[in-house]
Amino acid sequence: MSDRFLNVDPTRCVGHGLCAEILPEAIALDDWGFPIIASTPLPRWLRRQGARARSVCPALALSLDGQPSRKGPPPAPSTRVGAGGETAGASSRPH
Ligand code: SF4
């Protein structure tokens, strides 16, 4: 059986924390209640709980995929780069 990776879509996740209650062996929460998931394959013995965590996520933000997600958490506001390459907060242009 191929590896399965638990991924979270940060654009959907609203930080309920329910997933970490169901699967504390693989999901931790950050200080704001958003999940932190290892990019390693979900151990086989946790796949059933992983599927359950996915099914109860009220935001449909969790998925079990054949590869780790390339989406990471959004960058902190002070480091976001704009379309023109400028860093937020560092632009001298008026808004
Ligand atoms: S249950 Fe879903 S919405 Fe809630 S923290 Fe987990 S992934 Fe995010």
Backbone and ligand atoms as CSV (ligand in chain L), in Angstrom:
chain,resi,resn,atom,element,x,y,z
A,1,MET,N,N,0.854,-1.191,0.000
A,1,MET,CA,C,0.000,0.000,0.000
A,1,MET,C,C,0.890,1.242,0.000
A,2,SER,N,N,0.525,2.239,-0.805
A,2,SER,CA,C,1.352,3.437,-0.926
A,2,SER,C,C,1.213,4.337,0.304
A,3,ASP,N,N,2.202,5.217,0.426
A,3,ASP,CA,C,2.183,6.159,1.550
A,3,ASP,C,C,1.008,7.111,1.433
A,4,ARG,N,N,0.492,7.503,2.552
A,4,ARG,CA,C,-0.583,8.502,2.594
A,4,ARG,C,C,-0.113,9.648,3.486
A,5,PHE,N,N,-0.365,10.845,3.006
A,5,PHE,CA,C,0.041,12.046,3.736
A,5,PHE,C,C,-1.198,12.836,4.140
A,6,LEU,N,N,-1.218,13.260,5.365
A,6,LEU,CA,C,-2.305,14.109,5.834
A,6,LEU,C,C,-1.927,15.552,5.532
A,7,ASN,N,N,-2.759,16.215,4.775
A,7,ASN,CA,C,-2.482,17.593,4.381
A,7,ASN,C,C,-3.609,18.509,4.829
A,8,VAL,N,N,-3.263,19.727,5.111
A,8,VAL,CA,C,-4.271,20.724,5.466
A,8,VAL,C,C,-4.206,21.866,4.463
A,9,ASP,N,N,-5.371,22.317,4.027
A,9,ASP,CA,C,-5.451,23.466,3.126
A,9,ASP,C,C,-5.574,24.718,4.004
A,10,PRO,N,N,-4.517,25.507,4.084
A,10,PRO,CA,C,-4.552,26.669,4.980
A,10,PRO,C,C,-5.545,27.737,4.535
A,11,THR,N,N,-5.987,27.677,3.286
A,11,THR,CA,C,-6.977,28.656,2.840
A,11,THR,C,C,-8.381,28.288,3.314
A,12,ARG,N,N,-8.569,27.054,3.740
A,12,ARG,CA,C,-9.876,26.610,4.248
A,12,ARG,C,C,-9.908,26.513,5.767
A,13,CYS,N,N,-8.800,26.091,6.354
A,13,CYS,CA,C,-8.769,25.828,7.793
A,13,CYS,C,C,-9.097,27.095,8.579
A,14,VAL,N,N,-9.987,26.929,9.549
A,14,VAL,CA,C,-10.367,28.054,10.397
A,14,VAL,C,C,-9.949,27.842,11.845
A,15,GLY,N,N,-9.158,26.787,12.091
A,15,GLY,CA,C,-8.592,26.606,13.417
A,15,GLY,C,C,-9.550,26.089,14.468
A,16,HIS,N,N,-10.437,25.186,14.091
A,16,HIS,CA,C,-11.320,24.585,15.088
A,16,HIS,C,C,-10.523,23.740,16.082
A,17,GLY,N,N,-9.484,23.082,15.592
A,17,GLY,CA,C,-8.685,22.207,16.437
A,17,GLY,C,C,-9.270,20.822,16.625
A,18,LEU,N,N,-10.385,20.570,15.995
A,18,LEU,CA,C,-11.035,19.270,16.144
A,18,LEU,C,C,-10.141,18.142,15.650
A,19,CYS,N,N,-9.420,18.381,14.573
A,19,CYS,CA,C,-8.551,17.346,14.002
A,19,CYS,C,C,-7.491,16.889,15.007
A,20,ALA,N,N,-6.954,17.813,15.768
A,20,ALA,CA,C,-5.921,17.461,16.743
A,20,ALA,C,C,-6.500,16.681,17.913
A,21,GLU,N,N,-7.773,16.887,18.197
A,21,GLU,CA,C,-8.402,16.101,19.256
A,21,GLU,C,C,-8.560,14.652,18.803
A,22,ILE,N,N,-8.856,14.467,17.532
A,22,ILE,CA,C,-9.063,13.114,17.011
A,22,ILE,C,C,-7.747,12.404,16.733
A,23,LEU,N,N,-6.756,13.150,16.323
A,23,LEU,CA,C,-5.484,12.552,15.913
A,23,LEU,C,C,-4.285,13.264,16.566
A,24,PRO,N,N,-4.223,13.238,17.889
A,24,PRO,CA,C,-3.126,13.963,18.563
A,24,PRO,C,C,-1.762,13.359,18.283
A,25,GLU,N,N,-1.736,12.108,17.819
A,25,GLU,CA,C,-0.443,11.471,17.528
A,25,GLU,C,C,0.227,12.104,16.312
A,26,ALA,N,N,-0.556,12.761,15.448
A,26,ALA,CA,C,0.004,13.294,14.207
A,26,ALA,C,C,-0.259,14.782,13.998
A,27,ILE,N,N,-1.150,15.365,14.795
A,27,ILE,CA,C,-1.507,16.769,14.588
A,27,ILE,C,C,-1.332,17.527,15.900
A,28,ALA,N,N,-0.519,18.564,15.842
A,28,ALA,CA,C,-0.371,19.484,16.971
A,28,ALA,C,C,-1.034,20.795,16.570
A,29,LEU,N,N,-1.274,21.639,17.514
A,29,LEU,CA,C,-1.864,22.948,17.216
A,29,LEU,C,C,-0.863,24.039,17.552
A,30,ASP,N,N,-0.862,25.084,16.731
A,30,ASP,CA,C,-0.001,26.219,17.050
A,30,ASP,C,C,-0.710,27.096,18.089
A,31,ASP,N,N,-0.112,28.212,18.417
A,31,ASP,CA,C,-0.660,29.074,19.468
A,31,ASP,C,C,-2.033,29.630,19.123
A,32,TRP,N,N,-2.402,29.604,17.837
A,32,TRP,CA,C,-3.689,30.151,17.403
A,32,TRP,C,C,-4.718,29.070,17.119
A,33,GLY,N,N,-4.329,27.823,17.356
A,33,GLY,CA,C,-5.252,26.713,17.166
A,33,GLY,C,C,-5.246,26.121,15.771
A,34,PHE,N,N,-4.269,26.480,14.969
A,34,PHE,CA,C,-4.165,25.923,13.622
A,34,PHE,C,C,-3.256,24.693,13.646
A,35,PRO,N,N,-3.576,23.703,12.834
A,35,PRO,CA,C,-2.839,22.445,12.900
A,35,PRO,C,C,-1.426,22.521,12.333
A,36,ILE,N,N,-0.565,21.778,12.975
A,36,ILE,CA,C,0.807,21.584,12.509
A,36,ILE,C,C,0.937,20.089,12.224
A,37,ILE,N,N,1.163,19.762,10.956
A,37,ILE,CA,C,1.190,18.363,10.546
A,37,ILE,C,C,2.534,18.067,9.908
A,38,ALA,N,N,3.142,16.977,10.331
A,38,ALA,CA,C,4.441,16.585,9.767
A,38,ALA,C,C,4.285,16.265,8.285
A,39,SER,N,N,5.334,16.512,7.519
A,39,SER,CA,C,5.290,16.216,6.086
A,39,SER,C,C,5.697,14.781,5.805
A,40,THR,N,N,5.782,13.972,6.835
A,40,THR,CA,C,6.112,12.554,6.676
A,40,THR,C,C,4.833,11.751,6.470
A,41,PRO,N,N,4.920,10.566,5.883
A,41,PRO,CA,C,3.713,9.765,5.676
A,41,PRO,C,C,3.022,9.445,7.001
A,42,LEU,N,N,1.718,9.406,6.939
A,42,LEU,CA,C,0.947,9.011,8.114
A,42,LEU,C,C,1.203,7.519,8.366
A,43,PRO,N,N,1.612,7.161,9.564
A,43,PRO,CA,C,1.846,5.734,9.823
A,43,PRO,C,C,0.586,4.921,9.537
A,44,ARG,N,N,0.803,3.737,9.061
A,44,ARG,CA,C,-0.325,2.872,8.682
A,44,ARG,C,C,-1.320,2.704,9.818
A,45,TRP,N,N,-0.824,2.569,11.029
A,45,TRP,CA,C,-1.715,2.333,12.164
A,45,TRP,C,C,-2.551,3.567,12.518
A,46,LEU,N,N,-2.250,4.718,11.917
A,46,LEU,CA,C,-3.035,5.927,12.187
A,46,LEU,C,C,-3.948,6.309,11.017
A,47,ARG,N,N,-3.970,5.515,9.989
A,47,ARG,CA,C,-4.742,5.893,8.797
A,47,ARG,C,C,-6.242,5.964,9.069
A,48,ARG,N,N,-6.727,5.071,9.882
A,48,ARG,CA,C,-8.164,5.104,10.171
A,48,ARG,C,C,-8.534,6.396,10.911
A,49,GLN,N,N,-7.715,6.769,11.897
A,49,GLN,CA,C,-7.971,8.018,12.615
A,49,GLN,C,C,-7.773,9.216,11.690
A,50,GLY,N,N,-6.825,9.109,10.765
A,50,GLY,CA,C,-6.614,10.187,9.799
A,50,GLY,C,C,-7.836,10.387,8.922
A,51,ALA,N,N,-8.427,9.282,8.487
A,51,ALA,CA,C,-9.634,9.377,7.666
A,51,ALA,C,C,-10.790,9.960,8.481
A,52,ARG,N,N,-10.829,9.598,9.744
A,52,ARG,CA,C,-11.897,10.141,10.600
A,52,ARG,C,C,-11.699,11.656,10.812
A,53,ALA,N,N,-10.457,12.072,11.057
A,53,ALA,CA,C,-10.175,13.502,11.226
A,53,ALA,C,C,-10.582,14.270,9.971
A,54,ARG,N,N,-10.274,13.698,8.827
A,54,ARG,CA,C,-10.649,14.338,7.558
A,54,ARG,C,C,-12.166,14.464,7.449
A,55,SER,N,N,-12.868,13.436,7.822
A,55,SER,CA,C,-14.322,13.449,7.630
A,55,SER,C,C,-15.043,14.378,8.592
A,56,VAL,N,N,-14.460,14.653,9.737
A,56,VAL,CA,C,-15.153,15.519,10.696
A,56,VAL,C,C,-14.717,16.982,10.588
A,57,CYS,N,N,-13.713,17.273,9.796
A,57,CYS,CA,C,-13.271,18.674,9.669
A,57,CYS,C,C,-14.419,19.502,9.103
A,58,PRO,N,N,-14.935,20.450,9.867
A,58,PRO,CA,C,-16.079,21.229,9.399
A,58,PRO,C,C,-15.762,22.145,8.219
A,59,ALA,N,N,-14.493,22.413,7.980
A,59,ALA,CA,C,-14.107,23.300,6.882
A,59,ALA,C,C,-13.643,22.533,5.651
A,60,LEU,N,N,-13.706,21.202,5.708
A,60,LEU,CA,C,-13.226,20.353,4.601
A,60,LEU,C,C,-11.789,20.738,4.216
A,61,ALA,N,N,-10.987,20.982,5.226
A,61,ALA,CA,C,-9.621,21.450,4.985
A,61,ALA,C,C,-8.585,20.339,4.999
A,62,LEU,N,N,-8.968,19.171,5.467
A,62,LEU,CA,C,-8.008,18.068,5.556
A,62,LEU,C,C,-8.164,17.121,4.383
A,63,SER,N,N,-7.048,16.573,3.944
A,63,SER,CA,C,-7.090,15.560,2.891
A,63,SER,C,C,-6.013,14.520,3.154
A,64,LEU,N,N,-6.250,13.334,2.641
A,64,LEU,CA,C,-5.253,12.262,2.682
A,64,LEU,C,C,-4.819,12.029,1.249
A,65,ASP,N,N,-3.569,12.321,0.982
A,65,ASP,CA,C,-3.088,12.303,-0.392
A,65,ASP,C,C,-1.866,11.398,-0.536
A,66,GLY,N,N,-1.493,11.178,-1.770
A,66,GLY,CA,C,-0.328,10.349,-2.058
A,66,GLY,C,C,0.994,11.068,-1.910
A,67,GLN,N,N,0.952,12.366,-1.663
A,67,GLN,CA,C,2.177,13.129,-1.469
A,67,GLN,C,C,1.901,14.285,-0.524
A,68,PRO,N,N,2.957,14.804,0.118
A,68,PRO,CA,C,2.747,15.926,1.024
A,68,PRO,C,C,2.362,17.188,0.252
A,69,SER,N,N,1.561,18.012,0.882
A,69,SER,CA,C,1.128,19.255,0.252
A,69,SER,C,C,2.299,20.207,0.114
A,70,ARG,N,N,2.294,20.942,-0.965
A,70,ARG,CA,C,3.315,21.990,-1.130
A,70,ARG,C,C,2.850,23.296,-0.511
A,71,LYS,N,N,1.564,23.314,-0.156
A,71,LYS,CA,C,1.047,24.527,0.479
A,71,LYS,C,C,1.488,24.539,1.930
A,72,GLY,N,N,2.099,25.581,2.316
A,72,GLY,CA,C,2.445,25.726,3.711
A,72,GLY,C,C,1.543,26.761,4.326
A,73,PRO,N,N,1.760,27.056,5.570
A,73,PRO,CA,C,0.978,28.127,6.171
A,73,PRO,C,C,1.298,29.445,5.486
A,74,PRO,N,N,0.371,30.367,5.457
A,74,PRO,CA,C,0.667,31.652,4.834
A,74,PRO,C,C,1.800,32.345,5.570
A,75,PRO,N,N,2.643,33.075,4.849
A,75,PRO,CA,C,3.747,33.750,5.516
A,75,PRO,C,C,3.235,34.825,6.463
A,76,ALA,N,N,4.028,35.103,7.457
A,76,ALA,CA,C,3.664,36.148,8.407
A,76,ALA,C,C,3.489,37.466,7.655
A,77,PRO,N,N,2.567,38.329,8.088
A,77,PRO,CA,C,2.291,39.571,7.355
A,77,PRO,C,C,3.536,40.409,7.076
A,78,SER,N,N,4.487,40.426,7.956
A,78,SER,CA,C,5.660,41.275,7.755
A,78,SER,C,C,6.585,40.743,6.670
A,79,THR,N,N,6.376,39.495,6.223
A,79,THR,CA,C,7.270,38.925,5.216
A,79,THR,C,C,6.565,38.652,3.895
A,80,ARG,N,N,5.277,38.986,3.782
A,80,ARG,CA,C,4.563,38.744,2.534
A,80,ARG,C,C,5.144,39.595,1.420
A,81,VAL,N,N,5.265,38.994,0.271
A,81,VAL,CA,C,5.819,39.686,-0.887
A,81,VAL,C,C,4.684,40.033,-1.834
A,82,GLY,N,N,4.610,41.267,-2.273
A,82,GLY,CA,C,3.563,41.716,-3.174
A,82,GLY,C,C,3.828,41.287,-4.598
A,83,ALA,N,N,2.876,41.572,-5.480
A,83,ALA,CA,C,2.988,41.177,-6.879
A,83,ALA,C,C,4.221,41.784,-7.535
A,84,GLY,N,N,4.630,42.959,-7.101
A,84,GLY,CA,C,5.794,43.617,-7.672
A,84,GLY,C,C,7.090,43.221,-6.996
A,85,GLY,N,N,7.018,42.277,-6.048
A,85,GLY,CA,C,8.212,41.811,-5.386
A,85,GLY,C,C,8.532,42.555,-4.106
A,86,GLU,N,N,7.754,43.607,-3.796
A,86,GLU,CA,C,8.056,44.339,-2.578
A,86,GLU,C,C,7.526,43.568,-1.370
A,87,THR,N,N,8.155,43.772,-0.263
A,87,THR,CA,C,7.742,43.133,0.973
A,87,THR,C,C,6.743,44.040,1.668
A,88,ALA,N,N,5.641,43.435,2.151
A,88,ALA,CA,C,4.630,44.222,2.843
A,88,ALA,C,C,5.267,44.956,4.010
A,89,GLY,N,N,4.897,46.177,4.185
A,89,GLY,CA,C,5.433,46.963,5.281
A,89,GLY,C,C,6.742,47.644,4.929
A,90,ALA,N,N,7.376,47.219,3.843
A,90,ALA,CA,C,8.654,47.812,3.459
A,90,ALA,C,C,8.497,48.726,2.252
A,91,SER,N,N,7.295,48.815,1.690
A,91,SER,CA,C,7.081,49.637,0.506
A,91,SER,C,C,7.063,51.116,0.878
A,92,SER,N,N,7.674,51.920,0.016
A,92,SER,CA,C,7.654,53.355,0.249
A,92,SER,C,C,6.573,54.027,-0.579
A,93,ARG,N,N,5.868,53.227,-1.399
A,93,ARG,CA,C,4.802,53.791,-2.228
A,93,ARG,C,C,3.588,54.102,-1.366
A,94,PRO,N,N,2.909,55.210,-1.688
A,94,PRO,CA,C,1.681,55.493,-0.954
A,94,PRO,C,C,0.596,54.508,-1.367
A,95,HIS,N,N,-0.344,54.222,-0.485
A,95,HIS,CA,C,-1.400,53.263,-0.762
A,95,HIS,C,C,-2.660,53.952,-1.195
L,1,SF4,S1,S,-10.594,20.446,12.086
L,1,SF4,FE1,FE,-10.304,21.339,10.043
L,1,SF4,S2,S,-10.719,23.535,10.301
L,1,SF4,FE2,FE,-10.384,22.657,12.327
L,1,SF4,S3,S,-8.191,22.984,12.764
L,1,SF4,FE3,FE,-8.416,20.932,11.871
L,1,SF4,S4,S,-8.086,21.241,9.652
L,1,SF4,FE4,FE,-8.519,23.250,10.548
